[in-house]
């Protein structure tokens, strides 16, 4: 019912920057929190950053001061600006959207986009 379409992944050298985008459709008017998660080889999916529809943000300690999450509610789009990228940032990045329905919150995921940071 909710579809998330990601873009912006790719290859970048250490110290460089990338901007990820994720557009939500199909029931997007009911989405509350959106965010970005990442999964590196051999690791579990981990939180990168989240943002509510009122603008409150939350960041993983490893990206604080380097990454910025933002949201355009009119476009139902969430962004992740990644600066000062490090090789350890290499992972598949997943867009997330949470949709409340009654007392239940349904969690939706994008297909993932690869971010590779070379040393």
FIDO-80088 format. One record per atom (N, C-alpha, C): residue number from 0; x, y, z; atom name; chain; residue in one letter. Coordinates in steps of 0.05 Angstrom, whole numbers. Layout:
BEGIN
+-----+--------+--------+--------+-------+--------+---------+
: num :   east :  north :     up : atomo : cadena : residuo :
+-----+--------+--------+--------+-------+--------+---------+
: NUM :      X :      Y :      Z :    CA :      A :       A :
...
+-----+--------+--------+--------+-------+--------+---------+
END
This chain:
BEGIN
+-----+--------+--------+--------+-------+--------+---------+
: num :   east :  north :     up : atomo : cadena : residuo :
+-----+--------+--------+--------+-------+--------+---------+
:   0 :     16 :    -24 :      0 :     N :      A :       X :
:   0 :      0 :      0 :      0 :    CA :      A :       X :
:   0 :     17 :     25 :      0 :     C :      A :       X :
:   1 :     39 :     24 :     14 :     N :      A :       X :
:   1 :     59 :     46 :     14 :    CA :      A :       X :
:   1 :     83 :     37 :     -2 :     C :      A :       X :
:   2 :     90 :     52 :    -22 :     N :      A :       X :
:   2 :    114 :     46 :    -38 :    CA :      A :       X :
:   2 :    135 :     68 :    -34 :     C :      A :       X :
:   3 :    159 :     59 :    -30 :     N :      A :       X :
:   3 :    182 :     77 :    -26 :    CA :      A :       X :
:   3 :    202 :     74 :    -48 :     C :      A :       X :
:   4 :    208 :     96 :    -61 :     N :      A :       X :
:   4 :    227 :     96 :    -84 :    CA :      A :       X :
:   4 :    251 :    112 :    -77 :     C :      A :       X :
:   5 :    274 :     99 :    -77 :     N :      A :       X :
:   5 :    299 :    112 :    -69 :    CA :      A :       X :
:   5 :    316 :    119 :    -93 :     C :      A :       X :
:   6 :    333 :    139 :    -89 :     N :      A :       X :
:   6 :    353 :    147 :   -109 :    CA :      A :       X :
:   6 :    376 :    161 :    -95 :     C :      A :       X :
:   7 :    398 :    163 :   -110 :     N :      A :       X :
:   7 :    421 :    178 :   -100 :    CA :      A :       X :
:   7 :    445 :    162 :    -91 :     C :      A :       X :
:   8 :    442 :    136 :    -89 :     N :      A :       X :
:   8 :    465 :    120 :    -81 :    CA :      A :       X :
:   8 :    486 :    119 :   -103 :     C :      A :       X :
:   9 :    510 :    110 :    -96 :     N :      A :       X :
:   9 :    531 :    108 :   -115 :    CA :      A :       X :
:   9 :    558 :    105 :   -102 :     C :      A :       X :
:  10 :    578 :    111 :   -118 :     N :      A :       X :
:  10 :    606 :    109 :   -109 :    CA :      A :       X :
:  10 :    617 :    137 :   -103 :     C :      A :       X :
:  11 :    632 :    139 :    -82 :     N :      A :       X :
:  11 :    644 :    164 :    -74 :    CA :      A :       X :
:  11 :    670 :    159 :    -59 :     C :      A :       X :
:  12 :    689 :    177 :    -62 :     N :      A :       X :
:  12 :    714 :    175 :    -47 :    CA :      A :       X :
:  12 :    710 :    184 :    -18 :     C :      A :       X :
:  13 :    727 :    174 :     -1 :     N :      A :       X :
:  13 :    727 :    183 :     27 :    CA :      A :       X :
:  13 :    729 :    213 :     28 :     C :      A :       X :
:  14 :    713 :    225 :     46 :     N :      A :       X :
:  14 :    712 :    254 :     48 :    CA :      A :       X :
:  14 :    691 :    267 :     31 :     C :      A :       X :
:  15 :    680 :    252 :     12 :     N :      A :       X :
:  15 :    661 :    263 :     -6 :    CA :      A :       X :
:  15 :    633 :    263 :      5 :     C :      A :       X :
:  16 :    613 :    270 :    -12 :     N :      A :       X :
:  16 :    586 :    273 :     -3 :    CA :      A :       X :
:  16 :    567 :    260 :    -23 :     C :      A :       X :
:  17 :    544 :    251 :    -12 :     N :      A :       X :
:  17 :    522 :    241 :    -28 :    CA :      A :       X :
:  17 :    496 :    250 :    -16 :     C :      A :       X :
:  18 :    476 :    252 :    -32 :     N :      A :       X :
:  18 :    449 :    258 :    -23 :    CA :      A :       X :
:  18 :    429 :    237 :    -32 :     C :      A :       X :
:  19 :    417 :    224 :    -13 :     N :      A :       X :
:  19 :    397 :    204 :    -19 :    CA :      A :       X :
:  19 :    369 :    216 :    -17 :     C :      A :       X :
:  20 :    351 :    206 :    -34 :     N :      A :       X :
:  20 :    324 :    215 :    -35 :    CA :      A :       X :
:  20 :    305 :    191 :    -34 :     C :      A :       X :
:  21 :    282 :    194 :    -21 :     N :      A :       X :
:  21 :    263 :    173 :    -20 :    CA :      A :       X :
:  21 :    235 :    185 :    -21 :     C :      A :       X :
:  22 :    220 :    178 :    -41 :     N :      A :       X :
:  22 :    193 :    188 :    -45 :    CA :      A :       X :
:  22 :    173 :    166 :    -38 :     C :      A :       X :
:  23 :    153 :    173 :    -22 :     N :      A :       X :
:  23 :    132 :    155 :    -14 :    CA :      A :       X :
:  23 :    106 :    160 :    -30 :     C :      A :       X :
:  24 :     92 :    138 :    -36 :     N :      A :       X :
:  24 :     67 :    140 :    -50 :    CA :      A :       X :
:  24 :     49 :    117 :    -40 :     C :      A :       X :
:  25 :     23 :    120 :    -46 :     N :      A :       X :
:  25 :      4 :    100 :    -38 :    CA :      A :       X :
:  25 :     -1 :     99 :     -8 :     C :      A :       X :
:  26 :    -19 :    116 :      2 :     N :      A :       X :
:  26 :    -23 :    117 :     31 :    CA :      A :       X :
:  26 :     -3 :    135 :     46 :     C :      A :       X :
:  27 :     12 :    151 :     31 :     N :      A :       X :
:  27 :     33 :    167 :     43 :    CA :      A :       X :
:  27 :     22 :    189 :     61 :     C :      A :       X :
:  28 :     -3 :    196 :     58 :     N :      A :       X :
:  28 :    -15 :    217 :     74 :    CA :      A :       X :
:  28 :    -16 :    209 :    103 :     C :      A :       X :
:  29 :    -16 :    184 :    109 :     N :      A :       X :
:  29 :    -17 :    174 :    136 :    CA :      A :       X :
:  29 :     10 :    168 :    149 :     C :      A :       X :
:  30 :     31 :    172 :    134 :     N :      A :       X :
:  30 :     58 :    166 :    144 :    CA :      A :       X :
:  30 :     66 :    186 :    166 :     C :      A :       X :
:  31 :     77 :    176 :    187 :     N :      A :       X :
:  31 :     86 :    192 :    209 :    CA :      A :       X :
:  31 :    116 :    196 :    208 :     C :      A :       X :
:  32 :    131 :    175 :    216 :     N :      A :       X :
:  32 :    160 :    177 :    217 :    CA :      A :       X :
:  32 :    172 :    165 :    191 :     C :      A :       X :
:  33 :    192 :    178 :    181 :     N :      A :       X :
:  33 :    208 :    167 :    159 :    CA :      A :       X :
:  33 :    237 :    167 :    168 :     C :      A :       X :
:  34 :    252 :    150 :    155 :     N :      A :       X :
:  34 :    280 :    148 :    163 :    CA :      A :       X :
:  34 :    297 :    132 :    144 :     C :      A :       X :
:  35 :    322 :    131 :    151 :     N :      A :       X :
:  35 :    342 :    116 :    136 :    CA :      A :       X :
:  35 :    356 :     96 :    154 :     C :      A :       X :
:  36 :    359 :     72 :    144 :     N :      A :       X :
:  36 :    374 :     51 :    157 :    CA :      A :       X :
:  36 :    395 :     41 :    138 :     C :      A :       X :
:  37 :    415 :     27 :    148 :     N :      A :       X :
:  37 :    435 :     16 :    131 :    CA :      A :       X :
:  37 :    444 :    -12 :    140 :     C :      A :       X :
:  38 :    453 :    -27 :    122 :     N :      A :       X :
:  38 :    462 :    -54 :    128 :    CA :      A :       X :
:  38 :    488 :    -59 :    113 :     C :      A :       X :
:  39 :    509 :    -63 :    128 :     N :      A :       X :
:  39 :    535 :    -70 :    117 :    CA :      A :       X :
:  39 :    538 :   -100 :    116 :     C :      A :       X :
:  40 :    556 :   -110 :     99 :     N :      A :       X :
:  40 :    560 :   -139 :     97 :    CA :      A :       X :
:  40 :    567 :   -151 :    125 :     C :      A :       X :
:  41 :    553 :   -172 :    132 :     N :      A :       X :
:  41 :    558 :   -185 :    158 :    CA :      A :       X :
:  41 :    546 :   -172 :    182 :     C :      A :       X :
:  42 :    531 :   -150 :    178 :     N :      A :       X :
:  42 :    519 :   -136 :    200 :    CA :      A :       X :
:  42 :    489 :   -134 :    197 :     C :      A :       X :
:  43 :    475 :   -129 :    219 :     N :      A :       X :
:  43 :    447 :   -125 :    219 :    CA :      A :       X :
:  43 :    440 :    -97 :    209 :     C :      A :       X :
:  44 :    415 :    -94 :    200 :     N :      A :       X :
:  44 :    406 :    -68 :    192 :    CA :      A :       X :
:  44 :    405 :    -50 :    217 :     C :      A :       X :
:  45 :    416 :    -26 :    214 :     N :      A :       X :
:  45 :    419 :     -7 :    236 :    CA :      A :       X :
:  45 :    408 :     20 :    228 :     C :      A :       X :
:  46 :    398 :     34 :    248 :     N :      A :       X :
:  46 :    387 :     61 :    244 :    CA :      A :       X :
:  46 :    409 :     80 :    237 :     C :      A :       X :
:  47 :    403 :     97 :    217 :     N :      A :       X :
:  47 :    420 :    120 :    210 :    CA :      A :       X :
:  47 :    408 :    146 :    220 :     C :      A :       X :
:  48 :    383 :    151 :    213 :     N :      A :       X :
:  48 :    370 :    175 :    221 :    CA :      A :       X :
:  48 :    340 :    172 :    216 :     C :      A :       X :
:  49 :    324 :    186 :    233 :     N :      A :       X :
:  49 :    295 :    187 :    229 :    CA :      A :       X :
:  49 :    286 :    216 :    232 :     C :      A :       X :
:  50 :    262 :    220 :    221 :     N :      A :       X :
:  50 :    250 :    247 :    222 :    CA :      A :       X :
:  50 :    220 :    243 :    223 :     C :      A :       X :
:  51 :    207 :    258 :    241 :     N :      A :       X :
:  51 :    178 :    258 :    242 :    CA :      A :       X :
:  51 :    166 :    278 :    223 :     C :      A :       X :
:  52 :    140 :    277 :    219 :     N :      A :       X :
:  52 :    127 :    296 :    201 :    CA :      A :       X :
:  52 :    126 :    324 :    213 :     C :      A :       X :
:  53 :    134 :    327 :    238 :     N :      A :       X :
:  53 :    136 :    353 :    250 :    CA :      A :       X :
:  53 :    165 :    364 :    250 :     C :      A :       X :
:  54 :    184 :    347 :    241 :     N :      A :       X :
:  54 :    211 :    356 :    238 :    CA :      A :       X :
:  54 :    231 :    347 :    260 :     C :      A :       X :
:  55 :    222 :    332 :    279 :     N :      A :       X :
:  55 :    240 :    322 :    300 :    CA :      A :       X :
:  55 :    258 :    300 :    288 :     C :      A :       X :
:  56 :    284 :    302 :    294 :     N :      A :       X :
:  56 :    304 :    284 :    282 :    CA :      A :       X :
:  56 :    318 :    267 :    303 :     C :      A :       X :
:  57 :    328 :    245 :    294 :     N :      A :       X :
:  57 :    344 :    227 :    311 :    CA :      A :       X :
:  57 :    366 :    215 :    294 :     C :      A :       X :
:  58 :    391 :    215 :    304 :     N :      A :       X :
:  58 :    414 :    205 :    289 :    CA :      A :       X :
:  58 :    429 :    184 :    305 :     C :      A :       X :
:  59 :    440 :    165 :    290 :     N :      A :       X :
:  59 :    459 :    147 :    302 :    CA :      A :       X :
:  59 :    484 :    163 :    309 :     C :      A :       X :
:  60 :    497 :    155 :    331 :     N :      A :       X :
:  60 :    521 :    169 :    340 :    CA :      A :       X :
:  60 :    543 :    170 :    318 :     C :      A :       X :
:  61 :    545 :    149 :    303 :     N :      A :       X :
:  61 :    566 :    147 :    283 :    CA :      A :       X :
:  61 :    563 :    166 :    260 :     C :      A :       X :
:  62 :    539 :    179 :    257 :     N :      A :       X :
:  62 :    535 :    197 :    235 :    CA :      A :       X :
:  62 :    529 :    226 :    244 :     C :      A :       X :
:  63 :    527 :    230 :    270 :     N :      A :       X :
:  63 :    521 :    257 :    280 :    CA :      A :       X :
:  63 :    543 :    276 :    271 :     C :      A :       X :
:  64 :    534 :    299 :    262 :     N :      A :       X :
:  64 :    553 :    320 :    252 :    CA :      A :       X :
:  64 :    561 :    316 :    224 :     C :      A :       X :
:  65 :    555 :    294 :    212 :     N :      A :       X :
:  65 :    562 :    288 :    184 :    CA :      A :       X :
:  65 :    538 :    285 :    166 :     C :      A :       X :
:  66 :    517 :    273 :    176 :     N :      A :       X :
:  66 :    493 :    268 :    160 :    CA :      A :       X :
:  66 :    471 :    286 :    169 :     C :      A :       X :
:  67 :    454 :    293 :    150 :     N :      A :       X :
:  67 :    430 :    310 :    157 :    CA :      A :       X :
:  67 :    406 :    298 :    143 :     C :      A :       X :
:  68 :    385 :    292 :    159 :     N :      A :       X :
:  68 :    360 :    282 :    147 :    CA :      A :       X :
:  68 :    341 :    306 :    146 :     C :      A :       X :
:  69 :    326 :    306 :    124 :     N :      A :       X :
:  69 :    306 :    327 :    121 :    CA :      A :       X :
:  69 :    281 :    315 :    107 :     C :      A :       X :
:  70 :    260 :    331 :    106 :     N :      A :       X :
:  70 :    235 :    320 :     96 :    CA :      A :       X :
:  70 :    219 :    342 :     82 :     C :      A :       X :
:  71 :    207 :    336 :     60 :     N :      A :       X :
:  71 :    189 :    353 :     46 :    CA :      A :       X :
:  71 :    161 :    340 :     47 :     C :      A :       X :
:  72 :    145 :    349 :     65 :     N :      A :       X :
:  72 :    119 :    336 :     69 :    CA :      A :       X :
:  72 :    100 :    340 :     44 :     C :      A :       X :
:  73 :    103 :    362 :     30 :     N :      A :       X :
:  73 :     87 :    367 :      7 :    CA :      A :       X :
:  73 :     93 :    347 :    -15 :     C :      A :       X :
:  74 :    118 :    338 :    -17 :     N :      A :       X :
:  74 :    127 :    319 :    -37 :    CA :      A :       X :
:  74 :    128 :    291 :    -26 :     C :      A :       X :
:  75 :    122 :    287 :     -1 :     N :      A :       X :
:  75 :    124 :    261 :     12 :    CA :      A :       X :
:  75 :    151 :    248 :      7 :     C :      A :       X :
:  76 :    172 :    265 :     11 :     N :      A :       X :
:  76 :    199 :    256 :      5 :    CA :      A :       X :
:  76 :    217 :    262 :     29 :     C :      A :       X :
:  77 :    235 :    243 :     35 :     N :      A :       X :
:  77 :    255 :    246 :     55 :    CA :      A :       X :
:  77 :    282 :    245 :     42 :     C :      A :       X :
:  78 :    301 :    260 :     53 :     N :      A :       X :
:  78 :    327 :    262 :     42 :    CA :      A :       X :
:  78 :    348 :    256 :     64 :     C :      A :       X :
:  79 :    371 :    247 :     55 :     N :      A :       X :
:  79 :    394 :    243 :     72 :    CA :      A :       X :
:  79 :    418 :    255 :     59 :     C :      A :       X :
:  80 :    428 :    277 :     70 :     N :      A :       X :
:  80 :    453 :    289 :     60 :    CA :      A :       X :
:  80 :    476 :    277 :     76 :     C :      A :       X :
:  81 :    494 :    265 :     63 :     N :      A :       X :
:  81 :    517 :    251 :     75 :    CA :      A :       X :
:  81 :    542 :    266 :     68 :     C :      A :       X :
:  82 :    555 :    278 :     87 :     N :      A :       X :
:  82 :    581 :    291 :     84 :    CA :      A :       X :
:  82 :    603 :    276 :     98 :     C :      A :       X :
:  83 :    627 :    283 :     90 :     N :      A :       X :
:  83 :    651 :    271 :    103 :    CA :      A :       X :
:  83 :    649 :    241 :    104 :     C :      A :       X :
:  84 :    642 :    229 :     82 :     N :      A :       X :
:  84 :    637 :    200 :     82 :    CA :      A :       X :
:  84 :    663 :    184 :     87 :     C :      A :       X :
:  85 :    660 :    162 :    101 :     N :      A :       X :
:  85 :    681 :    145 :    108 :    CA :      A :       X :
:  85 :    677 :    117 :     97 :     C :      A :       X :
:  86 :    698 :    101 :     93 :     N :      A :       X :
:  86 :    694 :     74 :     83 :    CA :      A :       X :
:  86 :    675 :     58 :     99 :     C :      A :       X :
:  87 :    674 :     62 :    125 :     N :      A :       X :
:  87 :    656 :     47 :    143 :    CA :      A :       X :
:  87 :    627 :     55 :    139 :     C :      A :       X :
:  88 :    622 :     76 :    123 :     N :      A :       X :
:  88 :    594 :     83 :    116 :    CA :      A :       X :
:  88 :    584 :     66 :     93 :     C :      A :       X :
:  89 :    601 :     50 :     81 :     N :      A :       X :
:  89 :    593 :     33 :     59 :    CA :      A :       X :
:  89 :    572 :     13 :     68 :     C :      A :       X :
:  90 :    549 :     13 :     55 :     N :      A :       X :
:  90 :    527 :     -4 :     62 :    CA :      A :       X :
:  90 :    505 :     -1 :     42 :     C :      A :       X :
:  91 :    485 :    -19 :     44 :     N :      A :       X :
:  91 :    460 :    -15 :     30 :    CA :      A :       X :
:  91 :    442 :      3 :     48 :     C :      A :       X :
:  92 :    433 :     25 :     37 :     N :      A :       X :
:  92 :    417 :     43 :     53 :    CA :      A :       X :
:  92 :    388 :     39 :     45 :     C :      A :       X :
:  93 :    371 :     37 :     66 :     N :      A :       X :
:  93 :    343 :     31 :     62 :    CA :      A :       X :
:  93 :    326 :     54 :     73 :     C :      A :       X :
:  94 :    307 :     63 :     57 :     N :      A :       X :
:  94 :    287 :     82 :     65 :    CA :      A :       X :
:  94 :    265 :     68 :     81 :     C :      A :       X :
:  95 :    255 :     81 :    102 :     N :      A :       X :
:  95 :    235 :     70 :    119 :    CA :      A :       X :
:  95 :    212 :     90 :    123 :     C :      A :       X :
:  96 :    188 :     80 :    124 :     N :      A :       X :
:  96 :    165 :     96 :    131 :    CA :      A :       X :
:  96 :    147 :     81 :    149 :     C :      A :       X :
:  97 :    138 :     94 :    170 :     N :      A :       X :
:  97 :    119 :     82 :    189 :    CA :      A :       X :
:  97 :     92 :     95 :    186 :     C :      A :       X :
:  98 :     72 :     77 :    185 :     N :      A :       X :
:  98 :     44 :     86 :    179 :    CA :      A :       X :
:  98 :     26 :     76 :    201 :     C :      A :       X :
:  99 :     16 :     94 :    218 :     N :      A :       X :
:  99 :     -2 :     85 :    239 :    CA :      A :       X :
:  99 :    -30 :     78 :    228 :     C :      A :       X :
: 100 :    -41 :     56 :    238 :     N :      A :       X :
: 100 :    -69 :     49 :    231 :    CA :      A :       X :
: 100 :    -81 :     38 :    257 :     C :      A :       X :
: 101 :    -98 :     55 :    269 :     N :      A :       X :
: 101 :   -109 :     49 :    295 :    CA :      A :       X :
: 101 :    -86 :     49 :    315 :     C :      A :       X :
: 102 :    -83 :     28 :    330 :     N :      A :       X :
: 102 :    -61 :     26 :    349 :    CA :      A :       X :
: 102 :    -37 :     11 :    338 :     C :      A :       X :
: 103 :    -39 :      3 :    313 :     N :      A :       X :
: 103 :    -17 :    -11 :    300 :    CA :      A :       X :
: 103 :     -1 :      7 :    282 :     C :      A :       X :
: 104 :     25 :      5 :    282 :     N :      A :       X :
: 104 :     42 :     19 :    264 :    CA :      A :       X :
: 104 :     55 :      0 :    245 :     C :      A :       X :
: 105 :     49 :      4 :    219 :     N :      A :       X :
: 105 :     59 :    -12 :    198 :    CA :      A :       X :
: 105 :     85 :      0 :    188 :     C :      A :       X :
: 106 :    105 :    -17 :    184 :     N :      A :       X :
: 106 :    131 :     -8 :    175 :    CA :      A :       X :
: 106 :    136 :    -16 :    147 :     C :      A :       X :
: 107 :    144 :      2 :    130 :     N :      A :       X :
: 107 :    149 :     -3 :    102 :    CA :      A :       X :
: 107 :    178 :      4 :     96 :     C :      A :       X :
: 108 :    189 :    -10 :     75 :     N :      A :       X :
: 108 :    217 :     -7 :     68 :    CA :      A :       X :
: 108 :    220 :     -3 :     38 :     C :      A :       X :
: 109 :    240 :     13 :     31 :     N :      A :       X :
: 109 :    248 :     15 :      3 :    CA :      A :       X :
: 109 :    265 :     -9 :     -5 :     C :      A :       X :
: 110 :    272 :     -9 :    -30 :     N :      A :       X :
: 110 :    287 :    -32 :    -41 :    CA :      A :       X :
: 110 :    317 :    -32 :    -33 :     C :      A :       X :
: 111 :    326 :    -10 :    -23 :     N :      A :       X :
: 111 :    354 :     -7 :    -16 :    CA :      A :       X :
: 111 :    371 :      5 :    -39 :     C :      A :       X :
: 112 :    390 :     21 :    -32 :     N :      A :       X :
: 112 :    408 :     33 :    -51 :    CA :      A :       X :
: 112 :    436 :     31 :    -41 :     C :      A :       X :
: 113 :    455 :     22 :    -58 :     N :      A :       X :
: 113 :    482 :     17 :    -49 :    CA :      A :       X :
: 113 :    498 :     43 :    -47 :     C :      A :       X :
: 114 :    511 :     47 :    -25 :     N :      A :       X :
: 114 :    530 :     69 :    -21 :    CA :      A :       X :
: 114 :    557 :     57 :    -16 :     C :      A :       X :
: 115 :    576 :     63 :    -33 :     N :      A :       X :
: 115 :    603 :     53 :    -30 :    CA :      A :       X :
: 115 :    623 :     76 :    -28 :     C :      A :       X :
: 116 :    639 :     76 :     -7 :     N :      A :       X :
: 116 :    658 :     97 :     -1 :    CA :      A :       X :
: 116 :    686 :     84 :     -3 :     C :      A :       X :
: 117 :    702 :     94 :    -22 :     N :      A :       X :
: 117 :    729 :     84 :    -26 :    CA :      A :       X :
: 117 :    749 :     99 :     -8 :     C :      A :       X :
: 118 :    770 :     86 :      0 :     N :      A :       X :
: 118 :    790 :     98 :     17 :    CA :      A :       X :
: 118 :    810 :    113 :      1 :     C :      A :       X :
+-----+--------+--------+--------+-------+--------+---------+
END
